[in-house]
Structures are given as structure tokens and as C-alpha cells.
């Protein structure tokens, strides 16, 4: 910028300020920089230590404890203190940080027992230093009221421990926006928010993920990234090969003030852990390319 351009810019800026017009870009015009992590789900065929290594190799810094196995209860109520201490050490040793643990709650048992089991999982998540607890809703209508009460207690119990309770679309009581709003109204706790999953909207309901996001976007505090082509279709696929309009979904989230994180849940599972890692890396790069244009 030469001296003449500088003076013109200064005069124009002063005039705009005098008129009360801001020269700063609007929030919708600013680039987003949402952190991207990865769940362990693509590597359940292999050991959890393999998963940690491959997630790190794929370029992620954050991972989530989503898909437990017989040998890895994660934050489950049956996890022992010794297991939790070892798990925490293994995650730290991998160079990754775990941000989420998936809750497994039962709603066909007395409510006091369900609350006790859920609280134990909250405590285990606190031991691991997690930030989020993920719930999925329930499928059976006769269990809805039971679920609402357990989640209301869990939201309060988690808040006391500085943990955030979130629910993602997963069919049944969390199928799409109408059902999700009904759950939030029933739980009635500020520490109960939404982790959106556009792929699951297609998988469970066949509805438009963008339209289903709009009524609940202001409640979304995280995003489970997966693609899907049809109802009950394959979700272990590469992003961009299904019907999820990631750019459209992210645009709605951006307008609502969303600030991440995004967690890659799925990719095509290869014949080896390393092949799967390559696919997980490609899905991360896909999201980064989309975010650069949002």
C-alpha cells in the first residue's frame, strides 16, 4: 500500500466509523478453525493400542473412546481403578488426548440402579480427564421416560465434575430434530446438549441433515463425522461418497456460533490397521478442505 492508498484507506475507514459501520469482518465471514479428532471405531478389529498408534499416525491429536470391546470397557461401570489408571497412561503415552467417553446406560432395570451405573461412568470419565460424555438416546418408547430421568440426573452429576453431557442422533428417541427437541424439553438441564451426526440422520430417518439441524443448531456443541448414502446404508465409507452435504451442514453450524470439535467416527476399514489409517487420514483431510471454504 503506497501513501495515497493509505490515506484513502484511512479516510474511508474514518467515514465508516463515523457512520457506525464496522470494518471488521462479520462472524459469518470469518474462517473457522474447528479442531478435528478421531474415534477408535475403525480399529475395533485390532487392539486399542493399535488404534492409538494409527490415530496418531493419521495426523490427529485428539481421540474419543467410542466403541468398547470385551477387553476395553473404557468408562464402563465395570471398569476397575487399575484398568482406568492403565488406560489413562496408555493414552498419554501415545501422544494423544482423549476428549470423550460413550455412556452405556440401561433402561429396563430399576431407575435407582440405572442412575447408579450412569454415575459410576461419569466418575470414571472424570478419572480419565475427559470433557464430554456421549449418550445415544433409546429405541423403545416404553423406556423414554426412564431415560429422561436418568439423563437429568446424569447432566447434573456431570456438571458438578465439569463434564459435559451430550446426545447424538441415533434413531428412536434421538432420531431427528423433533425427537431431539422432545428429549431436551424432558431432560430440562443446561448441561444436556447435542453432538450432531448428519450421517445418522440419513441412516436412521432418511431426512435431510441440513433441515434437521436448523431447529437444534444452537444446542450443538460437537459433531460426529460420518457419511451415509441411504437409510440403513453403509457408514464405514469415505467422506464425499455418500449423501451428506458437509459444507451445507457446517455453514448452518457456523451461523449458529458452533466452535467444534469435529470427531471422525467412520472411514473405510482396510485389510490392515495401516490401510485403515490411510483412509482415516483422508477423511481428516476432506474435512479440512471443506472447512477452508466455509
MOZIRA-V255579 format. One line per field, one symbol per residue. phi: phi as a letter, one per 40 degrees, with the letter a starting at -180 (. if undefined). psi: psi as a letter, one per 20 degrees, with the letter a starting at -180 (. if undefined). A space follows every 50 residues. Layout:
phi: ???
psi: ???
//
This chain:
phi: .ccccccccccccccccccgbcccccdcccccbccbbaccdcbccbcccc ddccccccgcbbbbcbbcbdcbcfcdccccdcccccccccccccgbbcba bccbbbbbbdccccccccccccccccdcgcbbbbbbgbccdcbdcccdcc ccccccccccbfbbcbbbdagfcbcacccccccccccfaccbbbbcbccc dcdcbgccdccccdcbdcccbaaccababadgccbcbccgcbbccccccc ccccccgcbgcbbccbaccccbccccddccccccccccccccbc
psi: pagghggggggghhghhhikppiqqqhiiqqqmpqpaprigikiharhhg ggghgghijqiprqngorrhinidjqhjpqhggggggghggghijrppiq ppqoqpjkrqhhgggggghhhgghhghikrhqppriaqhphiighggggg hgghgghhhhjkqppqqqpkrcikgagghgggghhgglpikoapoqnhhh ggghhjrohghhhgijhiipjrpooqrqirpkrpimrqpiibjpnggggh gggghijqkrrpoohqrppahrhghhgghhghhghgghhghii.
//
